[in-house]
Amino acid sequence: MYFITALVCTAIAATLWFFFRDRKALHLDFLTIIYGAASLMWTIDVIFTAAEGEAPLTFEPLDGQIALWTVLGGLFLWMIISFIFNHKDKTVEAK
């Protein structure tokens, strides 16, 4: 479930970046990279889980919590990066 959630978040972030790429202050490219990296990580996890003979995709309550933390962690990291870059741009403009 967390793998599918990361893929959906990557697709949404990439679509938002494509349509709003002229708004550089949003830093949607970083959001796309963050969720893309999470998708790559969960892809590798699914491959190794399948290689061990277990079910690669499960829908258990713990998977829902992992998916929620993936989404919230990506958004939190994106907000921090956006704040840092937007604050940096304002201090450069003030000088």
C-alpha positions, 0 to 999 in steps of 0.5 A: 500500500505504501508503494502505491501511495508513493507512486500516486504522490509522485504522479500528482507532484509531477503533474503539479510541477508540469502545470505550475513550473513557471511558479518557481517559488513553489519548488514543486520540482523538489516535491517531485524528487522527494516522492520519486525517491520514496517511490524508488525506495519502496520499489526496491523494498517490494522487489526484495520482499518478493525475492524473499517469497513474501507477498510484495503488496499487502494492505494491512493497518501498519501499511496504512500508517507507513503510507501516511508517514510517507506522505506527511514526511514528504510534505514536511520536508518540501515545506522546510526546503521551500521555506529555506529557499524562499527565505534565502531569496528574500535575504539576497533581494534585501542586500 
